Amino acid sequence: MKNIAIIMLLLGVFASCNEELNVSPQGTIGNDVLTFDKAWINGQIVGAYGILDGNLDNTDVWRAAPSNWVYGEVASDNAYKGSDPGDQPPINNIEKYSPLSTSSFLDYKWRAVFEGVARSNEVIRGVKIGLEKGDLSTADALALEGEARFLRGHFHFEAKKMWNKIPYILETAVTSQSNENVESWTKIEEDFAFAAANMNDQPEETGRASSWTAKTYLAKTHMYQLDYAAAEPILDDVIENGPYQLNTLFSDNFNFAANNSAESVFAVQHSVQDGSSNGSNGNWGEALNFPQTGEAGAGCCGFFQPSQNLVNAFKTGADGLPLLTDFNNEDVTNDDGITSDDDFTPYAGTLDPRLDWTVGRRGIDYLGWDLHRGSAWIRNQANGGPYLQKKTLYRASQKGEANSTNAWSSNVSAININIIRFSEVLLWAAEVAADKSDLAKAVSLVDRVRARAANPEDFVKAIDRQVDPVTEEVTLNVLEEPAANYLINTYGTFPDKEFAMRAVNFERRIELAMEGHRFFDLVRQGRAADVLNDYLTEEGTKRSHLSGVSFEANEDNYYPIPQTAIDLSGGVITQN
């Protein structure tokens, strides 16, 4: 699906011309020559899917990574930028809530998102031509237009949560569109509703959307507006009648071998070793996020490090439940500033087992590469802390199969990026139920997610690490016992609405940690200023670059629109 070089050459072939022109431009193929049938339109749709990865030109693609690790996680209480302060400095500004409108990161993200809008609109125009010419049946035209409008809705949704005040570009647009007084949420809803009503229940190909995907996105749009009443029946329908279910193992959501599982509602598709130049179809957005060591992957580049606050959130009490209000009173033991193995004592308290599939901690198996070696694997521990992320990295046993062999970084992998997982759908429904004080429904949904996490088959196992004294070759023997003191239980009941909402929000954080949602969740729920300023007050004592940083709700909820977009529009687009 991703091998689309020929299709890309033809993307602009059937763009509508100005009616005032009497002569077709030389060197183009007229609409009367092309056959706008289902096969042709499907090829154009593949082109629109192709930009979901944010890869415009294989240049610093992490600026538009579909995981939103920069914009949704480093900007939150879940992660530090990591690496050296002088490497990728625009991320420093984002972490400190001072991004610039001239940032190359924001410019690249804007261009990638609206390239997706443009490609989606090309498909819609092609469908209309095909229907008019008789190349498409009405049924096929509706289904294909629905899929294109789904994609257009997705790309506008990405822009909306980033910048809020956005233009909404329809297929009829021929000039720059204003972002003033645009009912963009309504237009996004209209695209998803059309898609849900007209797309097929089964996707045309693995990785493409279906009517169920569109329904889920429509519910997500309502959730971002806190329109719980509108979201509830859609979520109930998806949960009760849709094709999705939780994976048996939480870790399979981040396993190359389990791409496109039953839990994947929508994911950005990646592939490697497919003949593309420089591994361009691989997951370039995460190329910086391996440990800074050749012992695990390609040794690059130490970015995107989990925060101590996030790690502390995985602590559990004697009842196996989260510490909802005082989780951050005491840190999970870390090796910050410790270099000697003899000086480090691992944390002995009880922990949610999802921690060690989310975070790389010293002394714990790191996806089969080795036991996490602590500061030896951290590029700049003083800046980024003692932890590494794990969710978007391929396993050691998959080396040569899941990673690129013809890119400058062999970290580039074929691991899909989940945009929506079914567990998130369950937790949206729990949020809705908690808000209306339907405590029984809320707890049953949260406990459904927690029960999966409690599966002991998925606990990270302890490792017996042996080093040959002569060759220094390392042998890792997997043991039967868990790697840490894991304890997780279900709630059973919620006592009241306030507790239920706190528990739902907390569950959402630990279930989806490092997947790009946290900052946007805090903003949509109106909790960003309170949560992030509490976080910054504490973190300023641990990470010097966060000392004195604060979050302003009216100014920092959204990113500045790139100045280049404003300039290119001739001032039609205005700043947030």
C-alpha positions in Angstrom: 0.0 0.0 0.0 2.9 2.4 0.7 4.8 1.8 -2.6 3.2 4.8 -4.3 5.9 6.5 -6.3 4.1 6.3 -9.7 0.8 7.4 -8.1 2.5 10.4 -6.6 3.7 11.6 -10.1 0.0 11.8 -11.1 -1.5 13.4 -8.1 -2.1 16.7 -9.8 -3.2 15.3 -13.1 -6.9 15.9 -12.8 -6.9 19.1 -10.7 -9.6 21.4 -12.1 -8.4 24.2 -14.3 -9.6 27.8 -14.2 -12.8 28.1 -16.3 -11.4 31.3 -17.9 -8.7 29.2 -19.7 -9.7 28.1 -23.1 -6.6 26.0 -23.8 -5.5 23.1 -21.7 -2.0 23.5 -20.3 0.7 21.8 -22.4 2.1 18.5 -21.0 -0.9 17.4 -19.0 -3.4 14.7 -19.5 -7.0 15.9 -19.9 -9.9 14.5 -17.9 -11.4 13.2 -21.2 -8.4 10.9 -21.7 -8.2 9.4 -18.2 -10.7 6.8 -17.0 -11.8 7.8 -13.5 -12.9 4.3 -12.5 -12.6 2.5 -9.2 -9.0 1.3 -9.8 -7.8 4.8 -10.7 -9.5 6.5 -7.7 -8.2 3.7 -5.4 -4.7 4.6 -6.5 -5.3 8.2 -5.6 -6.6 7.2 -2.2 -3.4 5.3 -1.6 -1.6 8.5 -2.3 -3.7 10.3 0.4 -3.0 7.5 2.9 0.7 7.8 2.0 1.1 11.2 3.8 -0.4 10.0 7.1 3.2 9.3 8.1 4.0 13.0 7.8 6.9 12.2 5.5 7.1 15.1 3.0 10.7 14.6 1.8 12.6 12.2 4.1 14.0 15.3 5.9 13.7 15.4 9.7 10.3 13.7 9.5 10.0 13.6 13.3 8.8 17.2 13.0 5.5 15.7 11.8 5.6 12.2 13.4 2.1 10.7 13.4 2.7 9.7 17.0 2.8 13.4 17.9 5.6 12.5 20.5 6.8 16.1 20.4 3.5 17.9 20.5 1.4 15.5 22.6 3.9 14.1 25.0 7.0 16.3 25.4 4.6 19.2 25.8 2.9 17.3 28.7 3.9 15.9 32.0 4.7 12.5 30.5 8.1 13.1 28.8 11.2 15.2 28.5 12.8 16.1 25.2 15.9 14.3 26.2 19.2 14.2 24.3 21.5 17.2 24.5 20.0 20.7 25.0 21.6 21.9 21.7 20.2 19.1 19.6 16.8 19.8 17.9 16.4 23.1 19.9 12.9 23.8 18.6 11.7 21.0 20.9 13.2 22.8 23.8 10.8 25.7 23.1 7.8 23.3 22.9 8.7 21.7 26.2 8.9 25.1 27.8 5.7 26.4 26.3 7.4 29.0 24.2 7.2 27.7 20.6 7.9 30.2 17.9 5.8 30.8 14.8 9.0 30.6 12.8 9.7 27.1 14.1 10.7 24.6 11.4 8.8 21.9 13.4 5.5 23.7 13.2 6.0 24.6 9.6 6.7 21.0 8.6 3.8 19.7 10.6 1.4 22.3 9.0 2.6 21.4 5.5 2.3 17.7 6.1 -1.2 18.0 7.4 -2.5 20.2 4.7 -0.7 18.1 2.0 -3.0 15.4 3.3 -6.0 17.6 2.9 -5.0 18.5 -0.6 -4.5 14.8 -1.6 -7.9 14.0 -0.1 -9.6 16.7 -2.0 -8.0 15.5 -5.2 -9.7 12.2 -4.6 -13.1 13.8 -4.1 -12.7 15.8 -7.3 -11.8 12.6 -9.1 -14.8 10.8 -7.8 -17.1 13.6 -9.0 -15.5 13.5 -12.5 -15.8 9.7 -12.5 -19.5 9.7 -11.6 -20.2 12.4 -14.2 -18.4 10.5 -16.9 -20.0 7.2 -16.0 -16.7 5.6 -15.0 -18.0 5.0 -11.5 -21.3 3.5 -10.2 -23.2 5.6 -7.7 -22.4 3.0 -5.0 -18.7 3.0 -5.6 -18.7 6.8 -5.9 -20.3 7.2 -2.5 -18.0 4.7 -0.8 -14.8 6.3 -2.3 -15.9 9.8 -1.6 -16.7 8.7 2.0 -13.2 7.3 2.4 -11.6 10.5 1.0 -13.8 12.6 3.3 -12.7 10.4 6.2 -9.1 11.2 5.4 -9.9 14.9 4.9 -11.6 14.9 8.3 -8.6 13.2 9.9 -6.1 15.7 8.6 -8.2 18.6 9.6 -8.7 17.0 13.0 -4.9 16.9 13.4 -4.7 20.6 12.5 -7.6 21.5 14.8 -6.1 20.0 17.9 -2.7 21.6 17.2 -3.8 25.1 16.1 -7.6 25.4 16.9 -8.2 28.4 14.5 -7.7 26.7 11.2 -9.1 27.1 7.6 -11.2 24.2 6.4 -10.3 23.4 2.8 -13.0 21.9 0.6 -12.5 20.3 -2.8 -14.0 23.4 -4.4 -11.4 25.8 -3.0 -9.1 27.6 -5.5 -7.8 30.4 -3.3 -6.4 30.7 0.2 -9.1 30.1 2.8 -9.5 32.2 5.9 -9.2 30.7 9.4 -11.5 33.4 10.9 -14.9 32.4 12.2 -14.7 28.9 10.7 -17.0 26.3 12.2 -14.3 23.7 11.8 -15.6 21.2 14.3 -18.9 21.1 12.5 -17.2 20.6 9.2 -15.1 17.8 10.6 -18.2 16.2 12.0 -19.9 16.4 8.6 -17.0 14.7 6.8 -16.9 11.8 9.4 -20.7 11.5 9.4 -20.7 11.2 5.6 -17.9 8.7 5.7 -19.6 6.6 8.3 -22.9 6.6 6.3 -21.3 5.7 3.0 -18.1 3.7 3.5 -18.0 -0.1 3.5 -18.1 -2.0 6.8 -14.9 -3.8 5.8 -11.8 -1.9 4.5 -10.7 -2.2 0.9 -7.2 -3.2 2.1 -5.5 -3.9 5.4 -4.7 -0.6 7.0 -7.4 1.4 5.3 -10.4 2.8 7.1 -14.0 1.4 7.2 -17.3 2.9 8.2 -16.5 1.7 11.8 -13.3 3.7 11.7 -15.3 6.8 10.6 -17.8 6.3 13.4 -15.1 6.1 15.9 -13.5 9.3 14.6 -16.9 11.0 14.8 -17.2 10.0 18.4 -13.6 11.3 19.0 -14.7 14.7 17.5 -17.5 14.9 20.0 -15.2 13.9 22.8 -12.8 16.8 21.9 -15.8 19.2 22.3 -16.9 17.5 25.5 -20.2 16.7 23.8 -20.7 13.6 25.7 -24.4 13.2 24.8 -23.5 13.0 21.1 -20.5 10.7 21.6 -22.3 8.2 23.8 -24.5 6.3 21.3 -21.7 6.2 18.7 -19.3 4.8 21.3 -21.9 2.2 22.4 -22.4 1.1 18.9 -18.7 0.7 18.1 -18.1 -1.2 21.4 -21.1 -3.5 21.1 -21.3 -4.0 17.3 -18.0 -3.1 15.9 -15.2 -5.4 14.8 -12.7 -4.4 17.5 -11.5 -6.1 20.7 -8.7 -5.8 23.2 -5.6 -7.8 22.4 -4.9 -10.6 24.9 -1.5 -9.0 25.6 -1.1 -5.2 26.2 2.4 -5.4 24.6 1.1 -6.7 21.3 -0.1 -3.1 20.5 3.6 -2.2 20.1 4.9 -5.4 18.5 5.8 -5.4 14.8 4.6 -9.0 14.6 1.1 -7.9 15.7 0.6 -4.9 13.4 -3.1 -4.3 12.5 -4.4 -6.4 15.4 -8.1 -6.5 16.4 -7.3 -3.6 18.8 -6.1 -1.3 16.1 -9.0 1.0 15.1 -6.8 3.1 12.9 -3.0 3.0 12.5 -0.4 4.6 10.2 1.1 1.9 8.1 4.8 1.5 7.8 7.0 -0.9 5.8 10.7 -1.4 5.2 12.8 -3.4 2.8 10.1 -2.8 0.2 12.4 -1.2 -2.5 11.7 2.4 -1.4 14.7 4.8 -1.4 16.3 5.4 2.0 13.6 3.4 3.8 11.2 6.2 3.1 8.1 4.1 3.9 9.4 3.2 7.4 8.7 4.9 10.7 11.0 7.9 10.2 9.0 9.9 12.8 10.6 7.7 15.6 14.1 7.5 14.2 15.6 9.7 17.0 14.1 7.7 19.9 16.4 4.7 20.4 18.9 4.6 23.2 22.2 6.4 22.6 24.1 3.1 22.4 25.0 0.6 19.8 24.0 -2.1 22.2 20.3 -1.4 21.4 19.5 -0.6 17.8 21.6 1.9 15.8 22.6 4.0 18.8 20.6 7.1 18.1 19.7 9.5 19.4 18.4 9.6 23.0 15.3 11.8 22.5 11.8 11.4 24.0 12.5 10.3 27.6 9.7 9.4 30.0 9.4 11.8 33.0 9.7 10.8 36.6 6.2 12.0 37.1 4.9 9.5 34.6 6.9 6.6 36.1 5.5 7.5 39.5 2.0 7.2 38.1 2.5 3.5 37.6 2.8 2.8 41.4 0.0 0.8 42.9 -1.1 0.4 46.5 -1.5 -2.8 48.5 -4.9 -3.2 46.8 -3.3 -3.2 43.3 -5.0 0.1 42.5 -3.4 3.4 41.4 -2.5 6.1 43.9 -4.8 8.6 42.4 -3.9 11.6 44.5 -0.5 11.0 46.1 1.3 9.0 43.4 4.0 11.7 43.1 4.8 12.0 46.8 7.8 9.6 46.5 9.8 8.7 43.4 10.1 5.2 42.0 13.8 4.5 42.6 15.9 5.6 39.6 19.6 5.8 38.8 19.8 9.5 38.1 23.5 10.3 38.6 24.5 6.7 39.5 27.1 4.9 37.3 28.1 1.9 39.4 25.9 -1.2 39.4 26.8 -1.8 43.0 25.3 1.6 44.0 21.8 1.0 42.5 19.0 -0.6 44.4 15.9 -1.2 42.3 12.4 -0.1 43.4 10.8 -2.8 45.6 7.3 -1.4 45.8 4.3 -2.6 43.8 3.9 -1.4 40.2 1.4 -1.6 37.3 3.0 -4.1 34.9 2.3 -1.7 31.9 5.2 0.4 33.2 7.9 -1.9 31.9 6.3 -2.1 28.4 6.1 1.7 28.3 9.4 2.8 30.0 12.9 1.5 29.9 14.3 1.3 33.4 17.7 0.3 34.6 18.1 -3.4 35.3 14.9 -4.4 33.4 14.8 -6.2 30.1 14.8 -3.7 27.2 12.9 -5.6 24.5 15.5 -8.3 24.4 18.5 -6.1 23.6 19.9 -6.4 27.1 19.0 -5.2 30.6 18.7 -1.5 30.5 22.2 -0.3 31.3 21.3 2.9 33.0 23.3 6.1 32.3 25.5 4.2 29.8 22.5 4.2 27.5 21.4 7.7 28.2 22.8 10.5 26.0 22.6 13.2 28.6 21.0 12.0 31.8 21.3 15.4 33.5 19.0 16.9 30.8 16.7 14.0 30.0 16.6 11.9 33.1 17.2 8.2 33.6 14.4 6.6 31.5 13.9 5.5 27.9 10.7 5.0 26.0 9.8 1.5 24.5 6.5 1.6 22.7 7.8 2.5 19.2 11.0 0.4 19.2 11.4 -3.0 17.5 12.5 -6.0 19.5 16.0 -7.4 19.3 14.6 -10.7 17.9 13.1 -8.7 15.0 16.3 -7.0 13.9 16.8 -7.4 10.1 13.0 -8.0 9.6 11.3 -5.1 11.3 14.0 -2.4 10.6 15.4 -0.7 7.5 18.7 -1.9 6.1 19.0 0.9 3.4 18.4 4.0 5.5 21.0 6.1 7.2 19.4 5.0 10.5 18.6 1.4 11.0 16.2 2.5 13.8 13.6 3.2 11.0 11.1 0.4 11.5 7.9 -1.2 10.2 6.1 -0.8 13.4 2.7 0.9 12.8 1.7 3.9 14.8 -1.6 3.5 16.5 -3.8 6.6 16.1 -6.8 5.0 17.9 -6.8 1.8 19.9 -9.9 0.0 21.1 -8.8 0.5 24.7 -9.1 4.3 24.1 -12.6 3.8 22.8 -13.5 2.0 26.0 -12.0 4.7 28.1 -13.9 7.4 26.2 -17.1 5.6 27.0 -16.0 5.3 30.6 -15.4 9.1 30.7 -18.9 9.7 29.3 -20.4 7.3 31.8 -18.6 8.9 34.7 -19.7 12.4 33.7 -23.4 11.3 33.9 -22.8 9.4 37.2 -23.4 6.0 35.6 -20.8 4.5 38.0 -21.5 0.9 37.2 -20.9 1.3 33.5 -17.8 3.5 34.1 -16.1 1.0 36.4 -16.9 -2.0 34.1 -15.2 -0.3 31.2 -12.2 0.8 33.2 -11.9 -2.7 34.7 -12.1 -4.2 31.3 -8.9 -2.4 30.4 -7.2 -3.1 33.8 -8.1 -6.8 33.6 -6.2 -7.2 30.4 -3.2 -5.4 31.9 -3.3 -7.9 34.8 -2.6 -10.8 32.5 0.5 -12.4 34.0 1.5 -13.9 30.6 2.4 -10.3 29.7 4.5 -9.4 32.7 8.0 -8.4 31.7 10.2 -11.3 32.9 13.4 -11.2 35.0 16.7 -11.9 33.1 19.7 -13.8 34.2 22.5 -11.9 32.5 25.8 -13.7 32.0 29.0 -12.2 30.6 31.7 -14.5 29.2 35.0 -13.4 31.0 37.1 -14.1 28.0 35.0 -13.0 25.0 32.8 -10.6 27.0 29.8 -12.0 25.0 26.5 -11.4 26.9 24.0 -14.1 27.3 20.4 -13.3 28.4 18.4 -16.1 30.0 14.7 -15.4 30.5 13.5 -16.5 33.9 10.0 -17.4 35.0 9.6 -14.7 37.6 8.4 -11.1 36.9 11.1 -8.5 36.5 9.5 -6.3 39.2 6.9 -6.4 42.0 3.9 -6.2 39.7 0.5 -5.8 41.4 -2.7 -4.7 39.6 -6.3 -5.3 40.3 -9.7 -4.1 39.1 -11.7 -1.4 41.0 -15.0 -3.3 41.3 -16.9 -0.2 42.2 -16.6 3.6 42.1 -18.0 5.5 45.1 -19.0 8.7 43.4 -18.7 10.8 40.2 -15.6 12.7 41.3 -13.7 9.6 42.1 -14.9 7.9 38.9 -13.7 10.8 36.7 -10.4 10.9 38.4 -9.9 7.1 38.0 -10.9 7.2 34.3 -8.5 10.1 33.6 -5.7 8.3 35.5 -6.3 5.0 33.6 -6.2 6.8 30.3 -2.9 8.3 31.2 -1.2 5.1 32.1 -2.8 3.0 29.4 -1.9 5.4 26.6 1.3 6.9 27.9 3.8 8.0 25.3 1.3 7.5 22.5 0.8 11.2 21.7 -2.5 12.0 23.5 -1.6 13.4 26.9 -1.2 17.2 26.1 -4.3 17.2 23.9 -6.3 15.4 26.5 -5.4 17.9 29.2 -6.4 20.8 26.9 -9.7 19.3 25.7 -10.7 18.6 29.3 -9.7 22.1 30.5 -7.2 20.6 33.0 -3.9 21.6 31.3 -3.0 24.7 33.4 -3.7 23.0 36.8 -2.0 19.7 35.9 1.0 21.1 34.1 1.8 23.9 36.5 1.8 21.4 39.4 4.1 19.2 37.3 6.4 22.1 36.5 6.7 23.2 40.1 8.0 19.8 41.0 10.0 19.1 37.9 11.8 22.4 38.1 13.7 21.0 41.1 14.8 17.9 39.1 15.5 19.1 35.6 17.1 22.5 35.6 15.8 23.5 32.1 12.2 23.4 33.5 13.0 25.7 36.5 10.8 28.8 36.3 8.7 27.4 33.4 4.9 27.9 33.6 1.8 27.2 31.5 -0.7 29.9 30.6 -4.1 28.4 29.7 -5.2 31.2 27.4 -1.9 31.4 25.6 -0.4 27.9 25.6 -3.4 25.6 24.8 -2.6 25.8 21.1 0.5 26.2 19.0 1.3 29.3 16.9 0.3 29.1 13.3 3.5 28.9 11.2 4.5 32.4 9.9 5.2 30.8 6.5 1.6 29.7 6.2 0.4 33.2 7.0 2.8 34.8 4.5 1.9 32.3 1.7 -1.8 33.0 2.2 -1.1 36.7 1.7 -2.5 37.4 5.2 -5.7 35.6 4.6 -4.7 33.2 7.4 -4.2 35.1 10.7 -2.3 34.2 13.8 -3.9 32.4 16.8 
